[in-house]
Each structure stands twice: as C-alpha cells, then as structure tokens.
Amino acid sequence: MDAALPDATAAVLPGPARRWRRLAWWSLFIAANAGRAAFIALGNVPLRDNPGGTLGLAYLAFALPGHLLAFGALAGLLPLAIGLLPRSARALSVSAVICQGLWLCLLLVDAKVFALYRFHLNAMVANMVFGGALQDQVSLSWKTWLQAAALVSAIFAAQGLLAWACWKLLPAAPRRRRVLQAWAVVALLMGGGQVATAYYDALGERAVISQWNYLPWAQPITAKSAMRRFGVVSQHQVGLPDPRHAQLNYPLQPLRCQSHQRPNVLMVVLESLRHDVLTPQFMPNASALARSSRVYAHHFSTGNATRYGLFGLLYGLPGGYWPSMLDEQRGSQLFKVLGQQGYDLHLYGSAPLYSPEFDRTAFADVRDQLHQGPSELTSDGRDAAIVAGLQKDIRASQAAQRPWFGFVFLDSTHAPYHMPAGYPPLATPMADAIDFKFGPEHDPTPELNRYHTAVHYADSLIGSLLDDLRAQGLEQDTIVLVTGDHAEEFNDLKLNYWGHNGNFSNYQLQVPFVLHWPGQGGGRDVRVSSHEDWVPTLMRHGLGCENALTDYSTGQDLLAAPTGKRALVVESWSQRAVRTGEAIYVFDKFGNATALDARYRPLPQQTPDAASIRAAWEALTRFRNR
C-alpha cells in the first residue's frame, strides 16, 4: 500500500493549497492517534469507581485529550517539518507513521509500568530494566520479546492503515478555515485544561489532583501565589483516598507507638547550609551545641533542592515519593503520632510552606497549625519574627505542662543571603548582591563572605532559641536537631556550578547534622547518614514506636550501630542519582546513566553497580501499591 498515493490527485494544486492539504491530513492523523492514546491511557483509569467521583472524571475528560494531543503534536513536528515542502507526500506519511507508532509503543510500555508499580515510566526505570541492573527482578523471556515484537508490528501496520484512511477522508482541497478552527479548539482545550489545573491545584482539591497520576508524564502548571490574590486558597481535606485506587501502601503496618517520657523536640533547619560552616567562626552557637551532641560528619540531604531535602527529613523516605504523597495529600506519619501523643505543634517557616506544597504533603494533616514570617519583611526579618513566635509558643506549652514539637525553617542563608542592615561582615570583600551568572574563573570570595555572614546571623537566632531553652531549664528534656535542607556550592568542583539544584556532589548535598539527645553520649559519628534517618530514629527512641523501621521508612536508626555500606537515592528537579561509596550514578531525563567520582569526573567503569541500583529500586518501590 502506498501511503502517499491519495495525495497524488492533489499534485496539480498550487504549492500553498498543497501544503494546507498536508497540514489538514497531519492534523487529522494526530487527532486520530490521540484517540488511540486515550484508549491506552484509560486502561489504567477507574471509570466506574473513580477516586475523584464526578468532578474528577469531568476534569479528566477535559484534561486528558488536550494532554495527549500536545504529546502527539510534539511527536509529529519533525514529520510535518520534512513533509510540507517536497512535491510528494511520501516523506510526510512515512515519517508520521514512524513517529506516531513509536509514541504509541512508548505509551503502551508506560501503561504496563503503571499497572505494575503505580508510577509512570521514567528514564531511571528504563535504564535499570533494559540495562540489566534489575534482571533478577524483571525477567524478560524470549516469549515476552516475541509478544512485544508482534504487538509493535501490529501497531505500525495499524498506523499505515490509519494514514491511508486519513488521506481518503480528506477532500481534494480542504478549507484553511476549517483547519484553523480545529486547532483553535485544540488550543482552547489545552489552555483550558491548564487553567483548570492551576485553579484546582491552588484549591488543593483532591478529587482533581488524584487524576494527575493517570496522565502520563504530566507536569501540572501551578500558580498558587497568583490564585491566592483572587482568594483561591487550599482547603484541608480529611480522610485518605480509597485504598483500592491509592498509589501508596503507606505505612505497611499500623504504627504501634507509646512514649512514657514524651521529650520535647526542636528542629532547626537552615536553607542551603554547607557542611563546612559548622565551625566556631561561622556558627558559634551551633558549634557549642555540637560539643555536647552527636555530630554526623558524613550526612547527606535527600536532594539538592528544598522540595526533596525537606521531604526526606520529614518523612524518612526518598524524594521519589513526593508526587504520590502530593496527589493523595498524605502527611508524614511523624505528625500523626505526635498528635496521638498529645504534643503541641509549633511549625514555622520563614518563606511560605505552600510553595513547594509542604502544606499538602508533610504537613497535610496539620496545615492549620503552620505559621510563616511576615511577607512584607526580607528573610532576615522574617527569620527573627518566626523565632520570636516559636519562643512564645514554647513558653505557652511549658506553662500548660504539655510536651511540644517545634519546627523552624530559616531562610536568611538562601541566596541572596540576607542579614540585618549594619550587620558586621565576617570578612571582606563582601558582595553587595548575588547574581550567579559567573564564569568558571570567577573568584567566589566576595559571595562566600556574604554567605558566611548570613550563616553567622542565622546562627545568632539559633543561639537565642538555645538560650531560651536553658533559661527555662529544658536543656535535659529537649531533643534538638540543627541541620540544613541541602547544601550550597561556590564553584568548589571548578565546573562552574553555583548555588544548588545543579549536581549531586558533596558540595550540594552534604550538610551539618547536630543531634542533641539528652541521655545519649556525644561525639563525632563518621558513618554515612541521610535525612531519611531522622524520622525513624525519632519515632523509635523518642516516640516509642515498636514497628520495624521498614514499615514506614527507608532510613536507618542513627542511635544504633552503623550497618556498613549503603546506597543513597537523591533527587533534583530534572535528575536522580544513586550515591554509593565514592561513586555517583546520575540518571538524566533521557535515561542515560553516568558514573562519576566525588569530584564529579567520569569514572573509568561506567556501568552502574547492580547491587546499589537494586537497593535504590527497592527503596523507591517499597511503599507502592501493586
């Protein structure tokens, strides 16, 4: 069958008319394949008993077509570009058949992955499965490959038939107006879907948010700050999703927790805190606390951005669970247990805790108890305000003789590194402003001096908190943690990386971790530790949880003996990595795995360590509903 033959009758048309006819065919072909794609995607959508009910299905009916049309059009751009100009339409037809066939094949693989693991195909999973690292868990027999080959052949045969049928359905000279009207409807569908997404995201409507997981590779647009100006504010929604449709089986067993001591807990988290600033020069108050505390010298965040760093710290899980926790608005088990044990919760963020959406993830069950610094102040002023607010709350809890949990997230140490006017610099020259548009040869001294001064200021607020605890006689009744959400780089690798969210080296992941635990000895602990370890340690030893840690966390017990070599899963906005020993295996968005050393230079052996990859896979899938 000659897929280009139906265009032969249009060969006598002038050039512009011929190109409009081909655009009309391409549009029809893309729309038809979007219908096929919807049929595949809907195979994993519960239509009769959808967790979002009527509202969820109505949103999905609006958003899914626009979503798949956008992907289909993207897959068809190359065929359109190469097929508009030649006299024959063969290049357009053949290339469109190939690209749309490949797109549907990818969607079928994704549907199978989603059915098994409740998340969509991503680069790391594809590399692990087809690269052989998971061959003992994912077995692909010759029968499986034969079935796959038959299915692919059928898809491409169907694509050829559809291409021929679309040519047959077209009039000899389709009207430009009809083509433009069709794409105007498509644009309205896509744009309307995104506006609805932004609205329901700002509202925190679980009926709609729960549908995002059914949209392959969805990147929902968010506009919470803009929506707040129109009065659209997230509302608390009680209850968990129907377990039949839940993405997560979390925790694996109901938690059994009972604490007779009920110690107070103070968490102090600083933005962008490098591990090497824990010195008397930069952090005199935290350093003084460290002398009577456990200091974990090789401690790593779960991500190089706030979203993933705080996520791991508050859940005891890798950041890869973020999308599912957000979709289902599942709060951290930590706050559930604290509530059951009668703790007062004093939760303060200098910057809003709804962006990223911690009010719908870690703090979902206690969002009405979140406080943020005054928005009219800069971060140094907000930090001082929330510390004062926390101190007041602690005194109120003490007066009522109730145990308390305090969380304060300071923002002064985030670029551009704020401190009060007139605050003396620790060293000069000190940069007046921060703009990380530098070259690799730029001397970072002025920026580092500003950063160190901001750290010194934030540490003075820590000192105020600690002095207040001592003044109330709470030093021996309070577990205190001082750490950072992630680290901050100043071209330490000489690869022109600045700030964070750029790589998975020590300079963007390694943070101080000072743990003052009354009754526990102090000292320097050299094990490799992670933000995943804090929640299980606190739950077991502070809140009396009897469960195995694996019931609710992928972390380890920081007060137990080290378990030896471990693989750490770390996240960023566009990449994921597995760190083990001195090796860093980075998986980019295209599925490529690169093996790097601690200085971020390629290792001679580029094949990822299979045992480490299997450990990462287990951590990322342990709490998935299958």
N, C-alpha and C positions, 0 to 999 in steps of 0.2 A: 504494500500500500504506500503510495506516495503522499506523504502528509502535506506537501506543498502544492499538489495538483489543484485543489479547489481555488487557489489564488491565480491560476493561470488565466481564468476568464477575466480577471481584473487587470491583466497586464497592459491592456490598452488604456487604462485610466491614467490621467496625468499623475506626476510624482506626488504632489500633496494629497490627492484623493487616495492614492495607493497607500501612502503612509497612514492616513486616517483609518483605512480599512484594516490595516495590520494592527493598529492600536486598538481598534474595536475587537478584533479577534483575540488579541492578547488579554484585553480586559475580561472578555467572556471566559477565556481559558483559566485565568487567575480566579475568577469568581466560582467557576465550577470546581476547581481544586480546593478552594476554601470550604466548599460544601463537603467534599471528601474528608478534608482535615477535621472539620467539625464532627463528622461521623466517628472518626478515630478518637478524638478528644472526649467525646460524650460517652465513650465506652467506660470511662472511669468516674463518671458523674452520677451520683444517686439522684435520679429524676423523680421517683415516686416518694422518696422519703429523704428529701434534701435537708441538710442541717440548717440551711438558711430559710427554709419554707418558701412561701410565695414571693417575698421580697428578694431572697437570694436567687431564685430561678429567674425572676424578671430582670435582675441585674445581669445574670449570666447570659440570658437571651440577647441582651443589648451589647454586652462587652465581648463575648466570645467571637461573633462574626467579625467585628472590627479588628480584634486581636489577630485572628487568623488571616484576614485579608491583608493586614500590614505585613505579616511574615511572608505570605505568598507573593505579594508585590515586591518585597525585598529580594526574594529568590528569583523573581522574574526580571529584575532590572538589567542584568547582563544580556539575556536573550533579546530584550527589547532594544538595547543599545546596538547590538550587532545585526539585528534583523530589520531595522527600519529602512536602511539605505539601499541594500542590494536589490537588483531587479527581481530576483526570485525570492520567494518567502521561505525557501527550504531552511536557510540558516536560522530564521526565527522559530520555525516549527520544531526543528530537531533540538535546538538548544533549550527551548522552553520545555519540551518533553523531558529532557535530561534533568534540568534543574528542578522542575516541579516533582519529578519522580524521586529525586534524591531527598527533597524536602519531606515528602510523604513517608519515605523509608525512615528518615530520622524521627519523624513523629511517631511511627509505629514502635521503634525501639524505645523512645521515651515513654510511650504508653505502657510497655511491658515493665520498664524500670519502676514506673509509678505504681503499677499494680503490685509489685513485689515489695517496694520499700517506702512508698508514700512520699517520695520526693522525685523531682524531675531529673532527667539525665543531665549531668554536668561534666565538665572536662576531666575532673579528677577521677570520677567514677569510670568514665570511658577508658582513661589511660590505665587504671588499675585492672579493669576486666580484660581488655584486649592486650594490655602489656604483659599479662601473665602473673602479676603480683597476687591475684586472687584466684589462681587456677585451682586451688584446693577447696575454695568455697563456691566458685561459679564455674561449673563444668559445662563446656560446650562440646558435645559429642559430634561425630560426623553426621548423625541423623539430624541434629539441630542445625548444622550448617547446610545440609541438603534442603531442609524445610525452608530455611531462610532464603536460599538461592531461588527456590521455586516461588516463594512469595514476592521476592524482588522482581523476578521475571514477569509475574502476573501484573505487578504494579506498572511496570514500564509498558507492557502490552496494552493495559487499560489506558495509559496516558496517550499512547499513539492513537487509539480509537477515539478518545475524547478530543484530541487535537483535530482529527479528521471531521468529527461531528460538529465541532465549533465552526470550522470553515463552511460546512454545508448549511449551517443555520444562519449564516450572515447574508444579508442582501448584497448585491453586487457593489452598491455604493452606499454604505451606511452613513447616516447623518452625523455630522460633527456634534450637533446639539445634543443628540441622544447620548453620545459617549461622554460629553462634558457633564451632562445631568447625572449620569450613572456615577461618575467619580465624585461629583458634589455630594451625592447621597452617601457614598463610602466615606468621604472626609467628615461629613456630619456624624456618621456612625462612630468613627474613630474618635473625633473630638468630643462628642457627647459622652462616650464611654469613659474618657479620661476625666472629664469634669465630674461625672458621677463618682468615679473612683476617688478623686480628691475630696469630694464632699463627704462621702461615707467614711473615708479614712479619717478625716478630721472629727467626724462624729463618733468614730470608734464603733460603728455598727457591725457587730459580729456576724449577722446574717449575710452581709455583703463581703466582709473581709474573709469569711470562711470559703468564699468562692474563688479567691485568688489562687488557691492551691490547685484548682482544676484548670487553670490557664497555663499552658506550657511556657516556661521561661518568661513569665510575666514580670514586668518592672513597674509596679503601680506608681503613678505620679502622686506626689504628696504636696500639700500646700497648707499645712496646719496653721502656720502663723498668719497667712492671709485670711484663711477661713475664720480664725478667731476674731479678726476685726469685723466680721459680719455676724458675730455671735454664734458661730458653729463651734461648739466645744465638746470634747469627748465625754461621753456619759458612762458611768460604771455599769457593767452588765454582770449580774451574778450568775453562778452556775457554770458548769463545764459543758463542752459540746457533747452531743450524743456519742457514746463510745463506739457505736457501730461505724461512725464516719470520722472518728478522731484520727489525726495523723500520728499521734503520740500515745504510747503506753507508758505514762509517767505519773508517779513513780511505779516501779514494777510491783511493789507490795505496799500496802498501807503502812505509814510510819508509826512506830511504837516509841514514843518519846515521853520521858518523865524525868524532870530535874528537881532535886530537892534543894539544891543550892541557889539556882536561878541567878547567876552572876550578871552584873550589868555588862553591856558590850558597847564599845565605842569604835566605830570605823571612820578613819580619816583618810580620804582618797584625794590625791592631788593630780591635777591634769598634767600629762606629759612629763613625768618625773623620771629622770635618768638615775640609774643605779649608782653612779659615781658621785652624786651630790650628798650622799649620807656621810657628811664629814662635819666636824665642829665649825669649820669655816662657813659652810653654806647652810647647814641645818643644825645649829647648836642644840635646839630643844629636842629634836628627834634623835640626835646622836646621844644626848644624855639619857633619853629613854632607852636607847639601844643597849646601854651598858648594863641594864638590869633585865634585858629581854632576850628572846631568841631572834637572831638576825639570820635570815635565809639568804646566803650570799650569791646563790645562783637561781634566782627566782625570775620567772618569765610570765608576762601577761599572755592571755589567750588571743590577743590580736593587737595590731598596730594602730587601731583606731578606737575611740571611746566606746562605740557600739559593742564591739566584740570584747574589749578589755573588761568593761563593767559587767557584761553579760556573764562571762566566765566567773568573775568574782562573786556575783550574787546568786548564781545557780549551781556552780560546781560542775559545769558542762562546757563542751567546746562551743564556739560561736556558731558552728554549723546548724545548731538547733534554733537559732534566732528566728528565721522565717516562720517555722511551725509554732513556736511559742507566741509570736505576734498574731498569726492567723487565729489561733484559738484563745488568745488572751489568757495564757496560763501563767500565773505568778510563781515566784520562787517558793519552794517548799519551806525555805527558811522562815519567811514571814507568816506562813500558815502556822508553823509550830510555835513561833514567838507569840502569836495571838492566842493560841490554845493555852499557853502557859502564863497568860496574864501580863505580858510585857507592855509597857508604854512604848510606842514607836515615835521617834523624833527623826524625821527624814528630811534632810536639807540639801538642796542643790543650788549652787551659785547661778548657773545657767538653767534654763527650763529643762525639766526632766521628761518633757513630752517630745523632744527632738534631740536625739533619737527617742523612739517611743518606749521609754522605760516605764511610763505610766500604764502601758498596755502589755508589758512583758513582766519584768521582775517585780514591779510594784503594782501589778494589776489588781490584786485583792486589797490593797491599802492605799490606792491612789488619792483618796480623800484626805490622807494624812501627809501628803507631800507639800513641802514649802520651797519656794525659790526666792532668791535675792531680789531686791527692788530693781525693776527693769530700767529705771532711769539712771542708775549708777553704773560706773565701769566695774570690771570684775574685781578689782581690789576693794572697792566699797561694798560690793555685794558679798564678798567673802567675809568681811568684817561683820556685816549685818547678820549673816546666817550663823556665824559662830556665836554672836551675842544671843540670837534666838535659841540656839541649841543649849547654851548655858542656862538660860532662863527656864527652858523645859526640863532640864536635868534637875534643877533645884526644886521645881514643882513636883516631879516624880519622887524625889527624896522626901519632900515634906509629906507626901501621901503614902510613903513607905511602899512604893511599888517598884519592881525591877524595870529597867529601861534598856532600850536598844537605840543608840544614836548613830546616825549616818550623816556625814557631812562631806560634800564633794566641792573642793576648792578649785577655782578657775583662773586665779592670777597667773599661774605658771603656763597657761596656754598662750601661744603667740597672739598678740604682740608683747606679752609678758608685762603685766601691769603691776605697779606699786604706787602708793600714795605720792602726791606731789611733794617734792623735797626729800623723799626717802634717799638716804645716802647710798651711792653705788658701792658695791663691794670692791670694784676695780674699775680703772679707766684704761682706754676709752670705752664708753658705754654707748651703744647705739640709741638714737632718739626714737627710731621706729624700726619695724621689722618688715622686710619685703624679700621673701626667699627667692628672688629672681637673680641668683648669683651664678657665677661660673665656677668650675672646679678649682680655680686658683684663688678664689676669694678667701681672705683671712677672716675666720669666724670669730676672732677675739671680741670685737665690739658686741656682736649678737650674744655670744656666750656670757659676757659680763652682764648684759641686761637680763638674760635668763637666770643667771645665778643670783642676781639681786632680787628678782621676783620670787625665786625659791626661798631666799632668806626672809622675805616679807611673809610669805605663806607659812613658813616655819614659826614666825613670831605668833601667828594665830594658833598654831598647834601648842605653843608654849602657854598661851592664855588658857586653852582648854585643860591642859595638864595641871597648871597651877590651880585652876578651879576645882579639879578633882581632888588634889592634895588638900586644899583648904577645907573640903567637906569630909575629909577622911575616907575617900573612896578608892584610894590607890590599891588597896588589897582586896577590893570587891569588884573590880572592873577589868575585863579583858579589853586591851587596847590594841588596835591594828593601825599601823601607818604604812601606806603604800601608794602606788600610782596606778592610773588606768592603763597606761602604756608609757613608753619612753620617748625620747626626742633626740634627733640626730643633727649634728652640725658638720656634715661632710667628713665624719670620722673615717669612713671607708675610702675616702678620696675618689668617690664615684659620683659626686655631685648630688647626693641625697641630703635633703634638708627637712627638718620637722619630723613628721610621722606619716604613716599610711603609704610608705614608699617601698619598704623591703621588710624582710623577716630576720634581720641581723640582731645581735645583742643591743645595738645602739637604739633600736626602735622597740624592742620587746623587754629587755631586762630592766627591772625596776627594784627599788628598795622594798623589803618586806620585813618590817619590825613588828614582832608579835610579843606583847607583854601579857603574860598569862600568870596570874597570881598562883603561887604554889608550884609552878614549873620552873625548872632551872633555866638560866640564861645561857648565852654563848653563841658562837658562830656555827651555823649548820651549812655544810658545803654540798648537800645533795642538790640535785636538780628538782626544783619545785615549781608549781604552777598556780595561777589564780584558781584553777579548778579545785585546789586542795583546801581552800579556806572554809567553804560551806560544810563539807563533810567533817572536817576537824571540829568546827564549832558545834555542829549538830551532835556529834558523838560525845565529846567531852564537856561541852557547855550546856547542852540542852537534853542530854541523856537519851539520845536516840539509839535503840538497840539493833536496828536493822543493819544488815551488811551494807557497806558504802555503795556497792554496786546496784542497790535498789533504787538509788536516787541521784547518783553522781558518777562521773568518770574520774574523779580526783582521788587523792591518797590522803592518809592520815599524817599530818605534819608532826604530831607528837609521838608517833610510832617510829620504829626503826626504819631506815631507808630500805627500799625494795630493789635497788640497783638500777640498771639502765632502763630508761623509759622513752617512749616516743610522745612528743607533744604536737597536737594539732593546733595550728594558729591560723587566724583569718585576717583578711583585709577586704576592702570594698570590691576588689577585682581579682584577687588571687587567694589561694590556700596553700599552706605548706605543712610539711611534717618535719619536725626537728628531732634528730636523734644523735647523741654524741656531738661530734664536730660537723656533722653533715646536715644540710638543709635542703630538702626536696621541695622545690617550688612548682606548683601546678598552675599554669596560666589559663586564661579563659578559652584558649584554643585546644587545650588538652595536652600541651607539651609539658613534660617534666624535666626540670633542670636540676642537677645535683651541684650544690655549691658548698664551699667551706665557710668557716666562721667569718672570713674576710670578704665573703660574697664573690669569690673567684671560683670558676668551674673546677670540679673535681675530675681527676683522671678517669674514674669509674662513674659513668653517667647513669647506670641502671639503678633505680631506687632499691633500697634494702627491703626485701619482701616481708620480713618479719615486722618491720616498722610500719609498712603500709597496711598490713593485716590488722595491727593494733589500732591504727587510725580508723580503719573501716569499722572495726568493732565498736569503737567509741562513738562514731557518727551514726551508727545504726542500732545501738543497744536499746534505745527507747522509742524506736519507730514501730508503729502498729502495722503488723504484716498479716 
